[in-house]
Amino acid sequence: MKIIKKNLKEGSIKVLIDNPEDLWYLSEIVEKNDLARGKCSRKIKIGDNLEKSIKRIFTATISVSNVDYDSKSLRLNGTLTEAPEDIALGSFQSMTIEFGDSLEIRKESWGKLELSKLEESQKQHNDILLVLVDRNDSVLALLKKRGYQTILKLKGESKGKLYETEKAKDFFKEVSENILNVVNSYKCNKVIVGASSFWHDELKKYLHEIIKMIIFVSYTNSGKDKDIEGMFKAKELYRILEDDRTAREIRIVEEALEKLAKRDKIAYGIKEVSEAVKIGAVNTLLVSERLIIESREKGTFKEIEDLMKKVENMQGEVYIISTLHDAGKKLKSLGGILAVLRYNLS
């Protein structure tokens, strides 16, 4: 995302959407009652009997009532506060934002979370290809700026089920060919392959031309998509992915969940976490993005915001966790807030 104009004194920021992922960021930044100014359209009836209509494009400002997002567009719904003279103010208007559009957002005040998301959206990110392989299964996924996306699932054939006259397909050759295709199509500059060390050698036979960009990790789980997030626990990847937000979030949440299973220096839920924050026991606070969004809609965000500020003031770390991966969904299922403590409370 590119910032065209920024005036925080007036609460206004204008942006250009130059990456499809920017739409997701905007869906998290734009909130109810924000003012959004951009391109709008509506059908205008014409003719003596108003039987015909034309599509009119115009620039206007709406007071946002709700936000709808999909991977290709962002739809803002609300009521008009600024519009051409012949269009009634206060009437309902939708605004569809797509790749290449610009949008001005006006807020009464920009919070730390919104500004951090805006800053993150401007960072360049090259997608990393993640590959899991075992004897009969393989999954290819793209590690994106936010979450990951499964691209392809492959199924091998068990040689034990073939008759002598049948020729077994070379599963690892097929996997390698698909790795090359995805790397070229998505312009990946790094590939991480998780497999048993025995299968590393099989894959290397076919991946000579990109071998320098491949990191092989010994990984004994299956080659199915349910095991993708388990890769991020591999210590070999800590340094490689330390700057990748998705990998870091998954690792932090999974480590906290391990502590929760043992009830070791952990608190979860608003009540427990609030008590821990009050006595300065919180070392790391994990808060679900979804909890923040829901609390804003309910008008209860200030309680969560105060907790985050207190933790930071006491030299603790605060992480806002996405629900675009399973680890984030697990956090949300636990009430959306979890704290790693400096010591056990009881």
C-alpha positions as CSV (number, residue, x, y, z in Angstrom):
1,M,0.0,0.0,0.0
2,K,1.2,3.5,-0.8
3,I,0.5,6.5,1.3
4,I,-0.5,9.4,-0.9
5,K,-1.3,11.9,1.8
6,K,-1.1,11.8,5.6
7,N,-2.4,14.4,8.1
8,L,-2.9,12.9,11.5
9,K,-3.9,16.3,13.0
10,E,-7.0,16.2,10.8
11,G,-7.2,12.4,11.2
12,S,-6.9,11.8,7.5
13,I,-4.8,9.4,5.5
14,K,-5.1,8.7,1.7
15,V,-3.8,5.5,0.3
16,L,-3.3,3.8,-3.0
17,I,-4.0,0.0,-3.2
18,D,-1.0,-1.4,-5.1
19,N,-1.1,-4.9,-3.8
20,P,-4.2,-7.3,-3.5
21,E,-3.3,-8.0,0.2
22,D,-3.8,-4.2,0.9
23,L,-7.6,-4.9,0.8
24,W,-7.2,-7.2,3.8
25,Y,-5.3,-4.6,5.7
26,L,-7.9,-2.0,4.9
27,S,-10.7,-4.3,6.1
28,E,-8.9,-4.3,9.5
29,I,-8.2,-0.6,9.5
30,V,-11.5,0.9,8.4
31,E,-14.1,0.8,11.2
32,K,-17.7,1.7,11.9
33,N,-18.2,5.5,11.9
34,D,-15.0,6.2,10.0
35,L,-15.4,8.5,7.0
36,A,-14.2,7.0,3.7
37,R,-13.8,9.0,0.5
38,G,-13.4,7.4,-2.8
39,K,-15.1,6.3,-6.1
40,C,-18.7,5.3,-5.9
41,S,-21.4,4.3,-8.4
42,R,-25.1,4.1,-8.5
43,K,-27.9,3.6,-11.1
44,I,-29.7,6.7,-12.1
45,K,-33.1,6.4,-13.8
46,I,-33.6,8.5,-16.9
47,G,-36.3,9.0,-19.5
48,D,-39.8,10.4,-19.4
49,N,-41.1,7.4,-17.5
50,L,-37.9,6.7,-15.7
51,E,-37.8,3.3,-17.3
52,K,-34.2,3.4,-18.3
53,S,-31.1,3.7,-16.1
54,I,-27.5,4.5,-16.4
55,K,-24.5,3.8,-14.2
56,R,-23.1,6.9,-12.7
57,I,-19.5,7.1,-11.3
58,F,-18.7,9.9,-8.8
59,T,-16.5,10.7,-5.9
60,A,-18.1,10.9,-2.5
61,T,-17.6,10.5,1.3
62,I,-19.6,8.0,3.4
63,S,-19.9,7.4,7.1
64,V,-19.1,3.7,7.3
65,S,-21.7,1.4,8.9
66,N,-20.1,-2.0,8.0
67,V,-17.2,-3.5,6.0
68,D,-17.3,-6.6,3.7
69,Y,-14.1,-8.1,2.5
70,D,-13.2,-10.8,0.0
71,S,-9.8,-11.6,-1.7
72,K,-10.6,-9.4,-4.7
73,S,-12.5,-6.4,-3.3
74,L,-13.4,-4.4,-0.2
75,R,-17.0,-3.2,0.1
76,L,-17.8,-0.3,2.5
77,N,-21.4,0.4,3.2
78,G,-22.7,3.6,4.9
79,T,-24.5,6.9,4.4
80,L,-23.4,9.8,2.3
81,T,-21.9,12.8,4.0
82,E,-20.3,14.5,1.0
83,A,-21.6,14.0,-2.6
84,P,-22.4,15.9,-5.8
85,E,-25.3,18.4,-5.4
86,D,-27.9,16.2,-7.2
87,I,-27.4,13.2,-4.9
88,A,-29.1,13.3,-1.5
89,L,-26.9,13.4,1.6
90,G,-27.8,10.8,4.2
91,S,-28.9,8.2,1.7
92,F,-27.4,4.8,1.7
93,Q,-24.3,4.2,-0.5
94,S,-21.8,1.4,-1.0
95,M,-18.2,1.9,-2.1
96,T,-16.3,-1.0,-3.7
97,I,-12.5,-0.7,-3.4
98,E,-10.3,-2.8,-5.7
99,F,-6.7,-3.2,-6.7
100,G,-5.5,0.1,-8.2
101,D,-8.0,2.3,-6.4
102,S,-7.3,5.1,-3.9
103,L,-9.1,5.7,-0.7
104,E,-9.1,8.5,1.9
105,I,-9.8,7.4,5.5
106,R,-10.8,9.9,8.2
107,K,-10.9,8.9,11.9
108,E,-11.5,10.9,15.0
109,S,-8.1,9.5,16.2
110,W,-5.7,6.9,14.7
111,G,-4.8,4.2,17.3
112,K,-1.5,2.4,17.5
113,L,-2.9,-0.8,16.1
114,E,-4.3,0.9,12.9
115,L,-1.0,2.8,12.3
116,S,1.1,-0.4,12.8
117,K,-1.1,-2.2,10.3
118,L,-0.7,0.7,7.8
119,E,3.1,0.6,8.3
120,E,3.2,-3.2,7.9
121,S,1.2,-3.0,4.6
122,Q,3.9,-0.8,3.1
123,K,6.6,-3.4,3.6
124,Q,7.8,-5.4,0.7
125,H,7.3,-9.2,1.0
126,N,8.4,-12.0,-1.2
127,D,6.2,-15.0,-0.8
128,I,8.0,-18.1,0.5
129,L,7.1,-21.5,-0.8
130,L,6.5,-24.2,1.9
131,V,6.6,-27.8,0.8
132,L,5.8,-30.9,2.9
133,V,6.6,-34.3,1.5
134,D,6.3,-37.9,2.6
135,R,6.1,-41.2,0.6
136,N,2.5,-40.7,-0.5
137,D,1.5,-37.1,0.1
138,S,2.8,-33.6,-0.6
139,V,1.3,-30.1,0.0
140,L,2.6,-26.8,-1.5
141,A,1.7,-23.6,0.3
142,L,2.7,-19.9,0.0
143,L,3.8,-18.1,3.2
144,K,2.3,-14.7,2.6
145,K,2.6,-11.4,4.5
146,R,-0.5,-12.4,6.4
147,G,-1.1,-16.1,6.9
148,Y,-0.5,-18.8,4.3
149,Q,-2.3,-20.2,1.3
150,T,-2.4,-23.8,0.2
151,I,-1.7,-23.9,-3.5
152,L,-1.6,-27.6,-4.3
153,K,-2.1,-31.1,-2.8
154,L,-0.4,-34.1,-4.5
155,K,-1.1,-37.8,-3.9
156,G,1.4,-40.5,-4.7
157,E,0.9,-44.2,-5.3
158,S,1.8,-47.0,-3.0
159,K,4.1,-49.3,-4.9
160,G,2.8,-52.3,-2.9
161,K,-0.5,-51.9,-4.6
162,L,0.9,-52.1,-8.2
163,Y,1.0,-55.1,-10.3
164,E,4.3,-56.1,-11.8
165,T,3.2,-55.0,-15.3
166,E,2.4,-51.5,-14.0
167,K,5.0,-48.7,-14.0
168,A,5.0,-46.7,-10.7
169,K,5.0,-43.0,-11.3
170,D,7.9,-41.1,-9.9
171,F,6.1,-39.1,-7.2
172,F,9.2,-37.1,-6.2
173,K,9.7,-36.1,-9.8
174,E,6.1,-34.9,-9.9
175,V,6.5,-32.9,-6.7
176,S,9.7,-31.3,-8.0
177,E,8.1,-30.3,-11.3
178,N,5.3,-28.6,-9.4
179,I,7.8,-26.8,-7.1
180,L,9.5,-25.4,-10.2
181,N,6.1,-24.3,-11.6
182,V,5.0,-22.5,-8.5
183,V,8.4,-20.8,-8.0
184,N,8.2,-19.4,-11.5
185,S,4.6,-18.5,-11.4
186,Y,4.7,-16.7,-8.0
187,K,8.3,-15.4,-8.2
188,C,9.3,-17.0,-4.9
189,N,12.9,-16.3,-3.8
190,K,12.9,-19.0,-1.1
191,V,11.7,-22.6,-0.8
192,I,11.4,-24.5,2.5
193,V,11.1,-28.2,2.1
194,G,10.0,-30.3,5.2
195,A,10.6,-34.0,4.7
196,S,12.4,-37.0,6.1
197,S,16.1,-36.6,5.3
198,F,15.8,-39.8,3.1
199,W,13.4,-37.9,0.8
200,H,15.6,-34.8,0.6
201,D,18.0,-36.8,-1.7
202,E,15.1,-37.9,-3.9
203,L,14.0,-34.3,-4.5
204,K,17.5,-33.0,-5.0
205,K,17.8,-35.1,-8.2
206,Y,15.3,-32.9,-9.9
207,L,15.8,-29.5,-8.4
208,H,19.3,-28.5,-9.5
209,E,18.3,-25.2,-11.1
210,I,16.9,-23.8,-7.9
211,I,18.9,-25.7,-5.3
212,K,20.5,-22.5,-3.9
213,M,17.1,-21.1,-2.8
214,I,16.0,-24.3,-1.1
215,I,16.2,-24.9,2.6
216,F,15.7,-28.6,3.6
217,V,14.3,-29.2,7.0
218,S,14.1,-32.7,8.6
219,Y,10.4,-33.1,9.3
220,T,8.8,-36.4,10.1
221,N,5.1,-35.4,10.1
222,S,2.9,-36.2,7.1
223,G,2.9,-34.4,3.8
224,K,-0.6,-33.1,4.4
225,D,-1.8,-29.5,4.9
226,K,-2.8,-30.1,8.5
227,D,0.9,-30.3,9.4
228,I,2.1,-27.1,7.8
229,E,2.1,-25.1,11.0
230,G,4.1,-27.7,12.7
231,M,7.0,-26.7,10.5
232,F,7.3,-23.3,12.3
233,K,8.5,-25.1,15.5
234,A,11.6,-26.4,13.7
235,K,14.6,-24.7,15.3
236,E,16.4,-24.6,11.9
237,L,13.8,-22.1,10.8
238,Y,13.9,-19.7,13.8
239,R,16.6,-17.5,12.3
240,I,15.4,-17.8,8.7
241,L,11.9,-16.8,9.5
242,E,12.5,-14.5,12.5
243,D,11.3,-11.5,10.6
244,D,8.2,-13.2,9.1
245,R,5.1,-12.2,11.0
246,T,3.1,-15.3,10.3
247,A,5.8,-17.7,11.3
248,R,6.5,-15.7,14.5
249,E,2.8,-15.5,15.5
250,I,2.3,-19.3,15.0
251,R,5.5,-20.1,17.0
252,I,4.6,-17.7,19.9
253,V,1.0,-19.0,20.2
254,E,2.1,-22.7,20.0
255,E,4.7,-22.1,22.7
256,A,2.1,-20.4,24.9
257,L,-0.4,-23.2,24.3
258,E,2.3,-25.7,25.5
259,K,2.5,-23.7,28.7
260,L,-1.2,-23.7,29.0
261,A,-1.4,-27.5,28.7
262,K,1.0,-27.7,31.7
263,R,-0.6,-24.7,33.5
264,D,2.9,-23.2,33.8
265,K,3.2,-19.4,34.1
266,I,0.1,-18.8,32.0
267,A,-3.2,-17.0,32.2
268,Y,-6.1,-16.8,29.7
269,G,-9.4,-15.0,29.4
270,I,-10.1,-11.4,30.4
271,K,-10.6,-12.1,34.1
272,E,-7.4,-14.1,34.6
273,V,-5.3,-11.8,32.4
274,S,-6.6,-8.6,34.1
275,E,-5.6,-9.9,37.5
276,A,-2.1,-10.9,36.2
277,V,-1.6,-7.4,34.6
278,K,-2.7,-5.7,37.8
279,I,0.2,-7.1,39.7
280,G,2.7,-6.8,37.0
281,A,3.1,-10.5,36.3
282,V,2.7,-10.5,32.5
283,N,5.8,-11.0,30.4
284,T,4.0,-11.5,27.0
285,L,0.4,-10.7,26.1
286,L,-1.3,-12.3,23.1
287,V,-4.5,-10.7,21.8
288,S,-6.6,-11.9,18.9
289,E,-7.3,-9.4,16.2
290,R,-10.8,-10.7,16.0
291,L,-11.3,-10.0,19.7
292,I,-10.2,-6.4,19.1
293,I,-12.6,-6.0,16.2
294,E,-15.5,-7.6,18.1
295,S,-14.8,-5.5,21.3
296,R,-14.8,-2.3,19.2
297,E,-18.2,-3.2,17.7
298,K,-19.5,-3.9,21.3
299,G,-17.9,-0.7,22.7
300,T,-15.7,-2.7,25.2
301,F,-12.4,-2.1,23.5
302,K,-11.1,0.3,26.1
303,E,-10.6,-2.5,28.7
304,I,-8.4,-4.5,26.3
305,E,-6.6,-1.4,25.1
306,D,-5.8,-0.5,28.8
307,L,-4.4,-4.0,29.4
308,M,-2.1,-3.7,26.4
309,K,-0.8,-0.3,27.4
310,K,-0.2,-1.5,31.0
311,V,1.8,-4.5,29.8
312,E,3.9,-2.3,27.5
313,N,4.5,0.2,30.3
314,M,5.8,-2.6,32.5
315,Q,8.3,-3.7,29.8
316,G,6.2,-6.6,28.6
317,E,5.6,-7.5,25.0
318,V,2.2,-7.3,23.2
319,Y,1.4,-9.3,20.1
320,I,-1.7,-8.9,18.0
321,I,-2.4,-12.3,16.5
322,S,-4.2,-12.9,13.2
323,T,-6.9,-15.5,12.8
324,L,-5.7,-16.4,9.3
325,H,-3.9,-19.4,10.6
326,D,-4.9,-22.3,13.0
327,A,-2.8,-21.0,15.9
328,G,-4.7,-17.7,15.8
329,K,-8.0,-19.6,15.7
330,K,-7.0,-21.6,18.8
331,L,-6.2,-18.3,20.6
332,K,-9.6,-17.0,19.6
333,S,-11.3,-20.1,20.9
334,L,-9.7,-19.5,24.3
335,G,-11.4,-16.1,24.6
336,G,-8.9,-14.3,22.4
337,I,-6.5,-13.2,25.1
338,L,-3.6,-15.1,26.7
339,A,-0.7,-14.0,28.9
340,V,2.7,-15.7,29.5
341,L,3.7,-14.8,33.0
342,R,6.9,-14.0,34.8
343,Y,5.9,-16.4,37.6
344,N,3.0,-18.6,38.6
345,L,0.2,-16.8,40.4
346,S,-0.6,-19.7,42.7
